[in-house]
Amino acid sequence: MPLALLALAISAFGIGTTEFVMMGLLPNVADDLGTSVPTAGYLVSAYALGVVIGAPLLTALGSRMPRKRMLVCLMAVFTVGNLASALAPTFGLLVAGRLLAGLPHGAFFGVGAVVAARLVREGRQARAVATMFLGLTIANIIGVPAATLLGQQLGWRATFLIVAAIGLVAMASLARLVPPLPAEERTGLGRELRALGNRQVLLGLLTTVFGFAGIFAVYSYLASMMTEVTGFAAGSVPLVLALFGIGMTLGALAAGPLTDRALRPTLYGSLAALALVLAAFHFTAQVKWAALVTVVLIGAVGFLTTTPLQMLVMNKAQQAPTLAAASNQSAFNLANAGGAWIGGLVLAAGWGWTSPTLAGAVLAALGLAVAVTAGLLDRGAHDASRIVARSGGADAESATGPAVPAGDRTG
């Protein structure tokens, strides 16, 4: 694998750390700035809002910028946002800093996925994209726990100073290791918008929203499930979250080769497995060892969906995949917010601490239904195109060979 993928993974590590670390620092921030923990929760929402807004906006603004320069610029915005968060004197300015730090998230992963796929030979693109996302999963094993501990010992501001330093390292790595891409790889905004309107791209984004909402319906309340149902002490929760991160890493490692081999079957299988594992968690949460095994499985099969989903929208956007890939990151964050909201609804209805697992299973099943529908529509479109091609005469097909639509290459 090219060293440039290391630079992308380092950047993803920094992004993943700052995205999730705030959840563990909310009490510290609330005490320091004189607000309540629920109010401090707006800092999580501010980052997610920045991702949703920034993915299409920054991708559009940088549509004619060389990919390498755009990656460096996006990490510069990320670094400034974290530095502003570290120095924010008031809660309002901290919210603004979190929003700024979230703006480049989606655009970076969108552009980064396109760059990663074009750094390797045909047939290894999914593995390259999965390598970049590996930085995000490792952040959940090492970055988030370490940054949380640092924030608890030295103050939450120290955490964001460290993340800003990671941003500087990432910028230097990108500038040094990522090669310039050929000029013909650049696309205009109009072309990107037309690609985003592709029906298969839209169905892929909808699959992301439903499928990942199933994960976050459970992950958002995992700590409470472990203490209230499984019987773990509060001090054991970081270990449980680290196990989830290990599962994510295992899923990311498997996702690349499987997606390169068969994209749609990998997507169908991972979503089906996710629905089953989430439903099983409703029962395994009662037993400590079974609950821990299930947490790892949820992380693994959940993150197994990310690479095929990212590759699907990129493939279907064809020659203008950047905005589609970035929009997929917005879809992930909409899933984050929507899953947490739905999980909260079933809890508020009094259905018990494990009820989000069943809600998550239903959401994952809906994601699978959308994915299968998209696959059937794609296959129908291919069959129709072949009939039209044959009607033009057998000589044309025999001379050129049967056309292979883009969707057939996705499994």
Sequence and secondary structure as in RCSB ss.txt:
>XXXX:A:sequence
MPLALLALAISAFGIGTTEFVMMGLLPNVADDLGTSVPTAGYLVSAYALGVVIGAPLLTALGSRMPRKRMLVCLM
AVFTVGNLASALAPTFGLLVAGRLLAGLPHGAFFGVGAVVAARLVREGRQARAVATMFLGLTIANIIGVPAATLL
GQQLGWRATFLIVAAIGLVAMASLARLVPPLPAEERTGLGRELRALGNRQVLLGLLTTVFGFAGIFAVYSYLASM
MTEVTGFAAGSVPLVLALFGIGMTLGALAAGPLTDRALRPTLYGSLAALALVLAAFHFTAQVKWAALVTVVLIGA
VGFLTTTPLQMLVMNKAQQAPTLAAASNQSAFNLANAGGAWIGGLVLAAGWGWTSPTLAGAVLAALGLAVAVTAG
LLDRGAHDASRIVARSGGADAESATGPAVPAGDRTG
>XXXX:A:secstr
  THHHHHHHHHHHHHHHHHHHHHHHHHHHHHHT  HHHHTHHHHHHHHHHHHHHHHHHHHTTTS HHHHHHHHH
HHHHHHHHHHHH SSHHHHHHHHHHHHHHHHHHHHHHHHHHHHTS TT HHHHHHHHHHHHHHIIIIIHHHHHHH
HHHH HHHHHHHHHHHHHHHHHHHHHHS    GGG   HHHHHHHHT HHHHHHHHHHHHHHHHHHHHHTTHHHH
IIIII   GGGHHHHHHHHHHHHHHHHHHHHHHHHH HHHHHHHHHHHHHHHHHHHHHHTTSHHHHHHHHHHHHH
HHHHTHHHHHHHHHHHHTT  HHHHHHHHHHHHHHHHHHHHHHHHHHHTT  TTHHHHHHHHHHHHHHHHHHHHH
HHHHHHHHHHHHHHHHT HHHHHHH     GGGGG 
